Amino acid sequence: MTEQPARTTPSPAPRGRAGRTPGEEALLADGSTVSIRPLVPADRPQVLALHTERMSEASRRLRFLGTSRRAPELTADRLCGPPRPELYALGVWAGGVLVGEADVETAAEQPGTAELALAVADAWQHRGVGSLLLEHLVHAARERGVTVFEADALAGNSAVHRLFSDLGLPVHRRYREGEVRILVPLAGAKTDEHYLRAVEERGRTADLASLTALLRPRSVAVLGASRRSRSVGQSVLRKIHDGGFRGEVWAVNPHAEQVADLPSYSSLAALPRAPELAVLAVPADAVPAAAEECGRAGVRALVVLTSGLDADQARQLLHSCRAHSMRLVGPNSLGLAQTDPAVRLDAEFGGAFPQPGTAGVAAQSGGVGIALLERLAWLGIGVSTFVSLGDKYDVSANDLLQWWESDGRTDLALLHLESFGNPRAFARTARRVTRRFPVLTVDAGRSSAGRRGAAAHTAAAAVPAVTRAALFDQAGITATRSVAELVETAALLHTQPLPAERGAVAVVSNAAGIGILTADACAEAGLDLPGLPDGLAARLRRALPDGAGTGNPVDITPAAGPDQLLHCLDLLEHSDAVDALVVCLVPTALTEGPERDPLRALLDGPGRRRLPLAAVRIDQQAPVSCLTARDGALIPAYADSRSAASALAAARARARMLARPAAAEAELPGCDPEAAQRLVDGFLAERPDGGLLDPARTADLLECYRLPLTTTVWAPDEHTAVLAARSLRLLGHGGRAVLSAHRTGHPAGDAPRTVRTDRETRDAFREATASAGGRTAGGRTAGVVVRPAAAPGADLRIDVRQDEVFGPLVLLGLGGPTGEVLHDRSARLAPLTDADPAAMVAELHADPLLPGHRPADLADLHRVLVGVSRMATDLPQLTEARLGPVLVRSDGVLCTDALIRVEPRLPFDPYLRRLLRRPLPAQDG
């Protein structure tokens, strides 16, 4: 069958673009890479060849609903003629050959409706070309105001009917005499969860297929394997061979007949067959040629260990990978390891072969990667897959999360990331994965110096700490501040069950001092140490030596033996009074000898308990270790109480995240995004470079999203200001009005003035204009904005910051001087989910009296946050917004002032399937 719905009659009306438009690369369902871009006049021969040479007669009949001989030529003329705004056509290319095209055309009599046509070469059908074209057409059409696709197909064209059914959007069909009229509404394509999940699943299928040659190869070649025993190439070759790789391994070196006791081949062409994976350990200037040779030979994946590529070498490397459908790890990579017994690939030049296990590890820094592997091995935690991402030109943490989600082995993910390619897509993947197993990361680049270092290392833009924290929080990722803390937290999450949401902790010690320190550490980590119920305390006193303390912490005294400690833990575990246990053990003279060592209670007792258990042993040398109980379970032991408390706090946070239902994007009924877009487009038509919206447009834009801005009047002269203030004083709290200077294109910067009389209004107006001097570096004073004085309330401020990579960030914080001093704020990436607004309010450390208000007041504030999020998401041109003061009062929420800046920007869809172009090294000179 074929994947082509046909248009009714191919119109000879021409269409095209004057020049070649840069395209996107994307993965197909089989893992191969194609490029997708708009068709241009020069593509006419390829369009004609697609419909004649690359499609059978049966396919053409389905495409054109008949056998018209002129249909292919007329279609080529229509798609590749002079530009027409009503027609948009896309082509998919593989190796410079057009293998599929799709187009939509609107008609004046049916605004918002576009006729769709699609054709795929016979050899490329059922590989995902059609669905990729449709997804990109949906994106392009939606940005052009199209709300419905229509297409005609033969009733027997089952392939195309399945294509539309699997798209993820509603499909309506009308049957007539062997033909079917297909209607696809696009209204929800941007935010509809069902559509996004369908796109996501197709992307995941393609991603997994493309990664198979990288992470489960059947053959590997090492290019640049040297005869020098300590060279990188020979080290990797030896590790692959000695590690017991189950497939074939070859050395490629034109200057050697043998490397590391293995025969060496002069080139890839000399190998018995094309390897699936190639490891490049050649000089930087040889990398582009080696990558191109690999691509031409049929290699499917590259690991580039070489560092120091310049911009031109980097571009050539990436071009070869995309042109030949090769996935790429690196450059500047330490390598990778796959411990699956069916593969056993150790293609890295770190330490020993990673111990097999269930932890997936990905690190941008090779040094951090080595440290993680060594510390995990010390803990006895094995690795499923290790990938040193290096400069991360292609394969990213998002790819690996999807691999680990599906490999059937991984149940813990550890990440070290210095940059993000598509953070919103990463967050969406991570939100799904973190509900299956813990994902931990080192929060690298928290300081300005750290961000500079990360940017220099990866060529990516520095990411503000608040933005990164919002990403991790929304994705459910456990962020730690160091490699040590990452490993300490992983030790507990990997070996122990999660506590209940409450997170109540019981501290048990054989020395009061360490018990008190541990209790302090738990409290400082935000954990709760409740007093124990009287009945439980009485049972503990009967079980423990005289003088034992049965509060919390529980002091069992040095006289307690292993059996007494074990009985104490059992009583606490089954009491329902606590949710986690911390046991602190100090060696004393009374505990000498194996029969008196309380550690025996942990090792001989049940290692697998209903509650999470952590030990604190201040005499151990390692910061964290894992004790092996008699039943084989591992118990994390920490040298410092603070480490144990931090790990337990992370476990409680994960338990709370899992207890919440999976959040969906928050809805905002009654908003008018179309009117908002028209307002912004009109402003940019007047001011192509963008700037601050004037007060009237600001009020109108906020009204589109039901954001409660107080009544405002823009007064360009003194007389208007007096009349406005006179009226608005009647509405203002205490009979007052407020005047703020307004300067075209820039925030005024002057403090607002409160006025009670006409005289005060005139004085305030004159001061505003006099302080500006008529014209200043900040812009021309255009008058003042007059509003009624608002009644007191909790003073908040809401901001939007637009990031080139992360998209819009919504911030909530205290307003006024207090907010500036305390710097107290919470942040989320837009769009907010239905759980985000309440969480943002709860995260404000300096409680702005919000809990004292009625729940309805907080619900109003939540709606304001959702409205701001939706406005920022709908309008990519919105680069900055500031709402404040935002007053939360007993009668609701009121925004008393707002500033909004818009600039010309193209929309970016983070969920559109494409391979992103990662930042490459800057061009020298």
KAPECOR-V580915 format. One record per residue. N is the residue number from 1. RES is the residue in one letter. OMEGA is omega in whole degrees, 0 to 359 (999 if undefined). Layout:
n=N res=RES omega=OMEGA
n=N res=RES omega=OMEGA
//
This chain:
n=1 res=M omega=182
n=2 res=T omega=185
n=3 res=E omega=187
n=4 res=Q omega=165
n=5 res=P omega=184
n=6 res=A omega=170
n=7 res=R omega=183
n=8 res=T omega=180
n=9 res=T omega=181
n=10 res=P omega=184
n=11 res=S omega=177
n=12 res=P omega=181
n=13 res=A omega=188
n=14 res=P omega=178
n=15 res=R omega=175
n=16 res=G omega=177
n=17 res=R omega=187
n=18 res=A omega=184
n=19 res=G omega=181
n=20 res=R omega=181
n=21 res=T omega=178
n=22 res=P omega=184
n=23 res=G omega=175
n=24 res=E omega=171
n=25 res=E omega=181
n=26 res=A omega=180
n=27 res=L omega=173
n=28 res=L omega=184
n=29 res=A omega=180
n=30 res=D omega=178
n=31 res=G omega=180
n=32 res=S omega=182
n=33 res=T omega=175
n=34 res=V omega=173
n=35 res=S omega=181
n=36 res=I omega=183
n=37 res=R omega=175
n=38 res=P omega=177
n=39 res=L omega=180
n=40 res=V omega=182
n=41 res=P omega=182
n=42 res=A omega=181
n=43 res=D omega=186
n=44 res=R omega=179
n=45 res=P omega=180
n=46 res=Q omega=178
n=47 res=V omega=179
n=48 res=L omega=180
n=49 res=A omega=177
n=50 res=L omega=185
n=51 res=H omega=179
n=52 res=T omega=186
n=53 res=E omega=188
n=54 res=R omega=177
n=55 res=M omega=179
n=56 res=S omega=178
n=57 res=E omega=179
n=58 res=A omega=179
n=59 res=S omega=179
n=60 res=R omega=179
n=61 res=R omega=177
n=62 res=L omega=182
n=63 res=R omega=187
n=64 res=F omega=181
n=65 res=L omega=181
n=66 res=G omega=186
n=67 res=T omega=179
n=68 res=S omega=181
n=69 res=R omega=182
n=70 res=R omega=185
n=71 res=A omega=180
n=72 res=P omega=182
n=73 res=E omega=178
n=74 res=L omega=178
n=75 res=T omega=178
n=76 res=A omega=177
n=77 res=D omega=184
n=78 res=R omega=185
n=79 res=L omega=188
n=80 res=C omega=176
n=81 res=G omega=178
n=82 res=P omega=185
n=83 res=P omega=170
n=84 res=R omega=185
n=85 res=P omega=183
n=86 res=E omega=184
n=87 res=L omega=178
n=88 res=Y omega=184
n=89 res=A omega=179
n=90 res=L omega=175
n=91 res=G omega=174
n=92 res=V omega=187
n=93 res=W omega=175
n=94 res=A omega=181
n=95 res=G omega=180
n=96 res=G omega=181
n=97 res=V omega=177
n=98 res=L omega=183
n=99 res=V omega=177
n=100 res=G omega=175
n=101 res=E omega=175
n=102 res=A omega=180
n=103 res=D omega=174
n=104 res=V omega=181
n=105 res=E omega=179
n=106 res=T omega=178
n=107 res=A omega=184
n=108 res=A omega=183
n=109 res=E omega=178
n=110 res=Q omega=180
n=111 res=P omega=181
n=112 res=G omega=179
n=113 res=T omega=181
n=114 res=A omega=176
n=115 res=E omega=186
n=116 res=L omega=172
n=117 res=A omega=185
n=118 res=L omega=177
n=119 res=A omega=179
n=120 res=V omega=178
n=121 res=A omega=183
n=122 res=D omega=184
n=123 res=A omega=184
n=124 res=W omega=178
n=125 res=Q omega=180
n=126 res=H omega=176
n=127 res=R omega=176
n=128 res=G omega=179
n=129 res=V omega=183
n=130 res=G omega=181
n=131 res=S omega=177
n=132 res=L omega=178
n=133 res=L omega=181
n=134 res=L omega=179
n=135 res=E omega=181
n=136 res=H omega=176
n=137 res=L omega=177
n=138 res=V omega=180
n=139 res=H omega=182
n=140 res=A omega=182
n=141 res=A omega=180
n=142 res=R omega=178
n=143 res=E omega=180
n=144 res=R omega=176
n=145 res=G omega=178
n=146 res=V omega=182
n=147 res=T omega=182
n=148 res=V omega=167
n=149 res=F omega=171
n=150 res=E omega=179
n=151 res=A omega=176
n=152 res=D omega=177
n=153 res=A omega=173
n=154 res=L omega=182
n=155 res=A omega=182
n=156 res=G omega=181
n=157 res=N omega=186
n=158 res=S omega=182
n=159 res=A omega=182
n=160 res=V omega=177
n=161 res=H omega=177
n=162 res=R omega=178
n=163 res=L omega=180
n=164 res=F omega=181
n=165 res=S omega=183
n=166 res=D omega=185
n=167 res=L omega=181
n=168 res=G omega=178
n=169 res=L omega=176
n=170 res=P omega=179
n=171 res=V omega=177
n=172 res=H omega=184
n=173 res=R omega=173
n=174 res=R omega=184
n=175 res=Y omega=177
n=176 res=R omega=171
n=177 res=E omega=176
n=178 res=G omega=178
n=179 res=E omega=181
n=180 res=V omega=174
n=181 res=R omega=185
n=182 res=I omega=177
n=183 res=L omega=181
n=184 res=V omega=176
n=185 res=P omega=182
n=186 res=L omega=190
n=187 res=A omega=184
n=188 res=G omega=188
n=189 res=A omega=183
n=190 res=K omega=187
n=191 res=T omega=184
n=192 res=D omega=186
n=193 res=E omega=180
n=194 res=H omega=179
n=195 res=Y omega=180
n=196 res=L omega=178
n=197 res=R omega=178
n=198 res=A omega=177
n=199 res=V omega=181
n=200 res=E omega=181
n=201 res=E omega=176
n=202 res=R omega=178
n=203 res=G omega=180
n=204 res=R omega=178
n=205 res=T omega=179
n=206 res=A omega=181
n=207 res=D omega=181
n=208 res=L omega=179
n=209 res=A omega=182
n=210 res=S omega=183
n=211 res=L omega=184
n=212 res=T omega=180
n=213 res=A omega=180
n=214 res=L omega=189
n=215 res=L omega=174
n=216 res=R omega=184
n=217 res=P omega=174
n=218 res=R omega=178
n=219 res=S omega=183
n=220 res=V omega=172
n=221 res=A omega=176
n=222 res=V omega=178
n=223 res=L omega=183
n=224 res=G omega=176
n=225 res=A omega=188
n=226 res=S omega=174
n=227 res=R omega=178
n=228 res=R omega=190
n=229 res=S omega=183
n=230 res=R omega=178
n=231 res=S omega=181
n=232 res=V omega=183
n=233 res=G omega=180
n=234 res=Q omega=178
n=235 res=S omega=180
n=236 res=V omega=179
n=237 res=L omega=180
n=238 res=R omega=182
n=239 res=K omega=177
n=240 res=I omega=183
n=241 res=H omega=184
n=242 res=D omega=179
n=243 res=G omega=176
n=244 res=G omega=178
n=245 res=F omega=186
n=246 res=R omega=182
n=247 res=G omega=180
n=248 res=E omega=178
n=249 res=V omega=182
n=250 res=W omega=172
n=251 res=A omega=178
n=252 res=V omega=179
n=253 res=N omega=183
n=254 res=P omega=184
n=255 res=H omega=181
n=256 res=A omega=175
n=257 res=E omega=182
n=258 res=Q omega=177
n=259 res=V omega=178
n=260 res=A omega=177
n=261 res=D omega=176
n=262 res=L omega=177
n=263 res=P omega=180
n=264 res=S omega=181
n=265 res=Y omega=185
n=266 res=S omega=182
n=267 res=S omega=176
n=268 res=L omega=181
n=269 res=A omega=181
n=270 res=A omega=181
n=271 res=L omega=178
n=272 res=P omega=179
n=273 res=R omega=181
n=274 res=A omega=176
n=275 res=P omega=175
n=276 res=E omega=182
n=277 res=L omega=175
n=278 res=A omega=176
n=279 res=V omega=184
n=280 res=L omega=176
n=281 res=A omega=183
n=282 res=V omega=177
n=283 res=P omega=185
n=284 res=A omega=183
n=285 res=D omega=178
n=286 res=A omega=184
n=287 res=V omega=182
n=288 res=P omega=180
n=289 res=A omega=180
n=290 res=A omega=179
n=291 res=A omega=179
n=292 res=E omega=177
n=293 res=E omega=178
n=294 res=C omega=181
n=295 res=G omega=181
n=296 res=R omega=181
n=297 res=A omega=180
n=298 res=G omega=175
n=299 res=V omega=184
n=300 res=R omega=181
n=301 res=A omega=180
n=302 res=L omega=164
n=303 res=V omega=183
n=304 res=V omega=180
n=305 res=L omega=184
n=306 res=T omega=175
n=307 res=S omega=175
n=308 res=G omega=177
n=309 res=L omega=173
n=310 res=D omega=187
n=311 res=A omega=182
n=312 res=D omega=178
n=313 res=Q omega=179
n=314 res=A omega=180
n=315 res=R omega=180
n=316 res=Q omega=178
n=317 res=L omega=182
n=318 res=L omega=178
n=319 res=H omega=180
n=320 res=S omega=180
n=321 res=C omega=181
n=322 res=R omega=183
n=323 res=A omega=185
n=324 res=H omega=176
n=325 res=S omega=176
n=326 res=M omega=171
n=327 res=R omega=189
n=328 res=L omega=166
n=329 res=V omega=182
n=330 res=G omega=1
n=331 res=P omega=181
n=332 res=N omega=181
n=333 res=S omega=172
n=334 res=L omega=181
n=335 res=G omega=180
n=336 res=L omega=178
n=337 res=A omega=177
n=338 res=Q omega=187
n=339 res=T omega=177
n=340 res=D omega=182
n=341 res=P omega=179
n=342 res=A omega=182
n=343 res=V omega=181
n=344 res=R omega=179
n=345 res=L omega=175
n=346 res=D omega=183
n=347 res=A omega=179
n=348 res=E omega=183
n=349 res=F omega=175
n=350 res=G omega=182
n=351 res=G omega=182
n=352 res=A omega=178
n=353 res=F omega=182
n=354 res=P omega=178
n=355 res=Q omega=180
n=356 res=P omega=180
n=357 res=G omega=190
n=358 res=T omega=179
n=359 res=A omega=174
n=360 res=G omega=184
n=361 res=V omega=175
n=362 res=A omega=182
n=363 res=A omega=174
n=364 res=Q omega=179
n=365 res=S omega=177
n=366 res=G omega=179
n=367 res=G omega=177
n=368 res=V omega=179
n=369 res=G omega=179
n=370 res=I omega=180
n=371 res=A omega=179
n=372 res=L omega=181
n=373 res=L omega=181
n=374 res=E omega=182
n=375 res=R omega=177
n=376 res=L omega=178
n=377 res=A omega=178
n=378 res=W omega=181
n=379 res=L omega=185
n=380 res=G omega=177
n=381 res=I omega=182
n=382 res=G omega=186
n=383 res=V omega=173
n=384 res=S omega=180
n=385 res=T omega=173
n=386 res=F omega=178
n=387 res=V omega=171
n=388 res=S omega=189
n=389 res=L omega=180
n=390 res=G omega=181
n=391 res=D omega=168
n=392 res=K omega=177
n=393 res=Y omega=187
n=394 res=D omega=184
n=395 res=V omega=187
n=396 res=S omega=177
n=397 res=A omega=178
n=398 res=N omega=177
n=399 res=D omega=185
n=400 res=L omega=176
n=401 res=L omega=179
n=402 res=Q omega=177
n=403 res=W omega=181
n=404 res=W omega=178
n=405 res=E omega=189
n=406 res=S omega=189
n=407 res=D omega=178
n=408 res=G omega=182
n=409 res=R omega=190
n=410 res=T omega=175
n=411 res=D omega=177
n=412 res=L omega=180
n=413 res=A omega=178
n=414 res=L omega=185
n=415 res=L omega=166
n=416 res=H omega=186
n=417 res=L omega=176
n=418 res=E omega=181
n=419 res=S omega=181
n=420 res=F omega=178
n=421 res=G omega=179
n=422 res=N omega=189
n=423 res=P omega=181
n=424 res=R omega=174
n=425 res=A omega=177
n=426 res=F omega=181
n=427 res=A omega=180
n=428 res=R omega=176
n=429 res=T omega=183
n=430 res=A omega=178
n=431 res=R omega=179
n=432 res=R omega=185
n=433 res=V omega=183
n=434 res=T omega=174
n=435 res=R omega=177
n=436 res=R omega=178
n=437 res=F omega=182
n=438 res=P omega=173
n=439 res=V omega=183
n=440 res=L omega=178
n=441 res=T omega=170
n=442 res=V omega=179
n=443 res=D omega=184
n=444 res=A omega=177
n=445 res=G omega=181
n=446 res=R omega=181
n=447 res=S omega=177
n=448 res=S omega=179
n=449 res=A omega=178
n=450 res=G omega=179
n=451 res=R omega=177
n=452 res=R omega=179
n=453 res=G omega=179
n=454 res=A omega=180
n=455 res=A omega=180
n=456 res=A omega=183
n=457 res=H omega=188
n=458 res=T omega=184
n=459 res=A omega=179
n=460 res=A omega=179
n=461 res=A omega=177
n=462 res=A omega=183
n=463 res=V omega=178
n=464 res=P omega=184
n=465 res=A omega=182
n=466 res=V omega=178
n=467 res=T omega=180
n=468 res=R omega=179
n=469 res=A omega=178
n=470 res=A omega=179
n=471 res=L omega=183
n=472 res=F omega=182
n=473 res=D omega=182
n=474 res=Q omega=182
n=475 res=A omega=182
n=476 res=G omega=181
n=477 res=I omega=176
n=478 res=T omega=182
n=479 res=A omega=178
n=480 res=T omega=188
n=481 res=R omega=181
n=482 res=S omega=175
n=483 res=V omega=179
n=484 res=A omega=180
n=485 res=E omega=177
n=486 res=L omega=182
n=487 res=V omega=179
n=488 res=E omega=179
n=489 res=T omega=179
n=490 res=A omega=181
n=491 res=A omega=181
n=492 res=L omega=182
n=493 res=L omega=183
n=494 res=H omega=188
n=495 res=T omega=188
n=496 res=Q omega=173
n=497 res=P omega=178
n=498 res=L omega=174
n=499 res=P omega=171
n=500 res=A omega=183
n=501 res=E omega=182
n=502 res=R omega=177
n=503 res=G omega=178
n=504 res=A omega=187
n=505 res=V omega=169
n=506 res=A omega=177
n=507 res=V omega=180
n=508 res=V omega=181
n=509 res=S omega=175
n=510 res=N omega=176
n=511 res=A omega=188
n=512 res=A omega=185
n=513 res=G omega=181
n=514 res=I omega=176
n=515 res=G omega=179
n=516 res=I omega=178
n=517 res=L omega=180
n=518 res=T omega=177
n=519 res=A omega=177
n=520 res=D omega=181
n=521 res=A omega=179
n=522 res=C omega=180
n=523 res=A omega=180
n=524 res=E omega=177
n=525 res=A omega=178
n=526 res=G omega=180
n=527 res=L omega=183
n=528 res=D omega=174
n=529 res=L omega=184
n=530 res=P omega=169
n=531 res=G omega=184
n=532 res=L omega=178
n=533 res=P omega=184
n=534 res=D omega=182
n=535 res=G omega=179
n=536 res=L omega=179
n=537 res=A omega=179
n=538 res=A omega=179
n=539 res=R omega=178
n=540 res=L omega=179
n=541 res=R omega=180
n=542 res=R omega=184
n=543 res=A omega=189
n=544 res=L omega=179
n=545 res=P omega=176
n=546 res=D omega=179
n=547 res=G omega=180
n=548 res=A omega=175
n=549 res=G omega=185
n=550 res=T omega=170
n=551 res=G omega=174
n=552 res=N omega=21
n=553 res=P omega=177
n=554 res=V omega=179
n=555 res=D omega=183
n=556 res=I omega=181
n=557 res=T omega=178
n=558 res=P omega=182
n=559 res=A omega=183
n=560 res=A omega=177
n=561 res=G omega=181
n=562 res=P omega=182
n=563 res=D omega=180
n=564 res=Q omega=177
n=565 res=L omega=181
n=566 res=L omega=179
n=567 res=H omega=178
n=568 res=C omega=180
n=569 res=L omega=179
n=570 res=D omega=179
n=571 res=L omega=180
n=572 res=L omega=184
n=573 res=E omega=186
n=574 res=H omega=184
n=575 res=S omega=187
n=576 res=D omega=179
n=577 res=A omega=182
n=578 res=V omega=184
n=579 res=D omega=180
n=580 res=A omega=183
n=581 res=L omega=172
n=582 res=V omega=181
n=583 res=V omega=182
n=584 res=C omega=185
n=585 res=L omega=178
n=586 res=V omega=178
n=587 res=P omega=177
n=588 res=T omega=179
n=589 res=A omega=182
n=590 res=L omega=182
n=591 res=T omega=179
n=592 res=E omega=182
n=593 res=G omega=185
n=594 res=P omega=182
n=595 res=E omega=180
n=596 res=R omega=184
n=597 res=D omega=181
n=598 res=P omega=176
n=599 res=L omega=179
n=600 res=R omega=180
n=601 res=A omega=179
n=602 res=L omega=185
n=603 res=L omega=182
n=604 res=D omega=179
n=605 res=G omega=179
n=606 res=P omega=177
n=607 res=G omega=179
n=608 res=R omega=181
n=609 res=R omega=177
n=610 res=R omega=180
n=611 res=L omega=174
n=612 res=P omega=182
n=613 res=L omega=176
n=614 res=A omega=178
n=615 res=A omega=172
n=616 res=V omega=180
n=617 res=R omega=188
n=618 res=I omega=179
n=619 res=D omega=182
n=620 res=Q omega=184
n=621 res=Q omega=182
n=622 res=A omega=177
n=623 res=P omega=178
n=624 res=V omega=175
n=625 res=S omega=177
n=626 res=C omega=176
n=627 res=L omega=181
n=628 res=T omega=179
n=629 res=A omega=183
n=630 res=R omega=180
n=631 res=D omega=178
n=632 res=G omega=180
n=633 res=A omega=179
n=634 res=L omega=178
n=635 res=I omega=180
n=636 res=P omega=178
n=637 res=A omega=186
n=638 res=Y omega=176
n=639 res=A omega=183
n=640 res=D omega=180
n=641 res=S omega=182
n=642 res=R omega=179
n=643 res=S omega=178
n=644 res=A omega=180
n=645 res=A omega=179
n=646 res=S omega=179
n=647 res=A omega=179
n=648 res=L omega=177
n=649 res=A omega=177
n=650 res=A omega=178
n=651 res=A omega=178
n=652 res=R omega=179
n=653 res=A omega=178
n=654 res=R omega=178
n=655 res=A omega=179
n=656 res=R omega=178
n=657 res=M omega=181
n=658 res=L omega=180
n=659 res=A omega=178
n=660 res=R omega=175
n=661 res=P omega=178
n=662 res=A omega=187
n=663 res=A omega=173
n=664 res=A omega=179
n=665 res=E omega=182
n=666 res=A omega=180
n=667 res=E omega=179
n=668 res=L omega=180
n=669 res=P omega=173
n=670 res=G omega=178
n=671 res=C omega=185
n=672 res=D omega=183
n=673 res=P omega=179
n=674 res=E omega=178
n=675 res=A omega=179
n=676 res=A omega=180
n=677 res=Q omega=178
n=678 res=R omega=179
n=679 res=L omega=181
n=680 res=V omega=179
n=681 res=D omega=179
n=682 res=G omega=179
n=683 res=F omega=181
n=684 res=L omega=174
n=685 res=A omega=177
n=686 res=E omega=183
n=687 res=R omega=187
n=688 res=P omega=180
n=689 res=D omega=179
n=690 res=G omega=180
n=691 res=G omega=179
n=692 res=L omega=173
n=693 res=L omega=175
n=694 res=D omega=184
n=695 res=P omega=182
n=696 res=A omega=180
n=697 res=R omega=178
n=698 res=T omega=180
n=699 res=A omega=180
n=700 res=D omega=180
n=701 res=L omega=178
n=702 res=L omega=178
n=703 res=E omega=178
n=704 res=C omega=182
n=705 res=Y omega=174
n=706 res=R omega=179
n=707 res=L omega=192
n=708 res=P omega=175
n=709 res=L omega=179
n=710 res=T omega=178
n=711 res=T omega=179
n=712 res=T omega=176
n=713 res=V omega=176
n=714 res=W omega=182
n=715 res=A omega=182
n=716 res=P omega=182
n=717 res=D omega=186
n=718 res=E omega=182
n=719 res=H omega=179
n=720 res=T omega=179
n=721 res=A omega=180
n=722 res=V omega=180
n=723 res=L omega=180
n=724 res=A omega=181
n=725 res=A omega=180
n=726 res=R omega=180
n=727 res=S omega=186
n=728 res=L omega=175
n=729 res=R omega=179
n=730 res=L omega=180
n=731 res=L omega=188
n=732 res=G omega=177
n=733 res=H omega=181
n=734 res=G omega=179
n=735 res=G omega=184
n=736 res=R omega=171
n=737 res=A omega=182
n=738 res=V omega=178
n=739 res=L omega=175
n=740 res=S omega=178
n=741 res=A omega=176
n=742 res=H omega=178
n=743 res=R omega=185
n=744 res=T omega=172
n=745 res=G omega=183
n=746 res=H omega=174
n=747 res=P omega=186
n=748 res=A omega=180
n=749 res=G omega=179
n=750 res=D omega=178
n=751 res=A omega=177
n=752 res=P omega=179
n=753 res=R omega=175
n=754 res=T omega=183
n=755 res=V omega=179
n=756 res=R omega=184
n=757 res=T omega=176
n=758 res=D omega=180
n=759 res=R omega=179
n=760 res=E omega=178
n=761 res=T omega=180
n=762 res=R omega=180
n=763 res=D omega=181
n=764 res=A omega=179
n=765 res=F omega=183
n=766 res=R omega=178
n=767 res=E omega=180
n=768 res=A omega=181
n=769 res=T omega=180
n=770 res=A omega=181
n=771 res=S omega=178
n=772 res=A omega=181
n=773 res=G omega=180
n=774 res=G omega=178
n=775 res=R omega=179
n=776 res=T omega=177
n=777 res=A omega=180
n=778 res=G omega=180
n=779 res=G omega=182
n=780 res=R omega=176
n=781 res=T omega=184
n=782 res=A omega=181
n=783 res=G omega=179
n=784 res=V omega=173
n=785 res=V omega=183
n=786 res=V omega=178
n=787 res=R omega=176
n=788 res=P omega=175
n=789 res=A omega=183
n=790 res=A omega=175
n=791 res=A omega=181
n=792 res=P omega=177
n=793 res=G omega=175
n=794 res=A omega=189
n=795 res=D omega=180
n=796 res=L omega=176
n=797 res=R omega=179
n=798 res=I omega=181
n=799 res=D omega=170
n=800 res=V omega=173
n=801 res=R omega=181
n=802 res=Q omega=179
n=803 res=D omega=183
n=804 res=E omega=184
n=805 res=V omega=186
n=806 res=F omega=185
n=807 res=G omega=185
n=808 res=P omega=177
n=809 res=L omega=179
n=810 res=V omega=181
n=811 res=L omega=176
n=812 res=L omega=180
n=813 res=G omega=175
n=814 res=L omega=178
n=815 res=G omega=175
n=816 res=G omega=181
n=817 res=P omega=180
n=818 res=T omega=179
n=819 res=G omega=179
n=820 res=E omega=183
n=821 res=V omega=184
n=822 res=L omega=181
n=823 res=H omega=185
n=824 res=D omega=184
n=825 res=R omega=171
n=826 res=S omega=187
n=827 res=A omega=174
n=828 res=R omega=171
n=829 res=L omega=176
n=830 res=A omega=4
n=831 res=P omega=177
n=832 res=L omega=171
n=833 res=T omega=181
n=834 res=D omega=178
n=835 res=A omega=187
n=836 res=D omega=184
n=837 res=P omega=180
n=838 res=A omega=179
n=839 res=A omega=179
n=840 res=M omega=179
n=841 res=V omega=183
n=842 res=A omega=184
n=843 res=E omega=179
n=844 res=L omega=186
n=845 res=H omega=178
n=846 res=A omega=187
n=847 res=D omega=184
n=848 res=P omega=178
n=849 res=L omega=183
n=850 res=L omega=181
n=851 res=P omega=179
n=852 res=G omega=181
n=853 res=H omega=179
n=854 res=R omega=176
n=855 res=P omega=180
n=856 res=A omega=179
n=857 res=D omega=178
n=858 res=L omega=177
n=859 res=A omega=176
n=860 res=D omega=178
n=861 res=L omega=178
n=862 res=H omega=180
n=863 res=R omega=177
n=864 res=V omega=179
n=865 res=L omega=178
n=866 res=V omega=179
n=867 res=G omega=178
n=868 res=V omega=179
n=869 res=S omega=181
n=870 res=R omega=178
n=871 res=M omega=181
n=872 res=A omega=180
n=873 res=T omega=182
n=874 res=D omega=189
n=875 res=L omega=179
n=876 res=P omega=179
n=877 res=Q omega=179
n=878 res=L omega=184
n=879 res=T omega=181
n=880 res=E omega=173
n=881 res=A omega=177
n=882 res=R omega=177
n=883 res=L omega=180
n=884 res=G omega=2
n=885 res=P omega=169
n=886 res=V omega=187
n=887 res=L omega=176
n=888 res=V omega=186
n=889 res=R omega=181
n=890 res=S omega=179
n=891 res=D omega=176
n=892 res=G omega=183
n=893 res=V omega=181
n=894 res=L omega=174
n=895 res=C omega=185
n=896 res=T omega=179
n=897 res=D omega=181
n=898 res=A omega=176
n=899 res=L omega=181
n=900 res=I omega=178
n=901 res=R omega=176
n=902 res=V omega=179
n=903 res=E omega=179
n=904 res=P omega=180
n=905 res=R omega=175
n=906 res=L omega=179
n=907 res=P omega=177
n=908 res=F omega=179
n=909 res=D omega=184
n=910 res=P omega=184
n=911 res=Y omega=176
n=912 res=L omega=183
n=913 res=R omega=178
n=914 res=R omega=173
n=915 res=L omega=184
n=916 res=L omega=173
n=917 res=R omega=182
n=918 res=R omega=176
n=919 res=P omega=179
n=920 res=L omega=179
n=921 res=P omega=178
n=922 res=A omega=179
n=923 res=Q omega=178
n=924 res=D omega=180
n=925 res=G omega=999
//
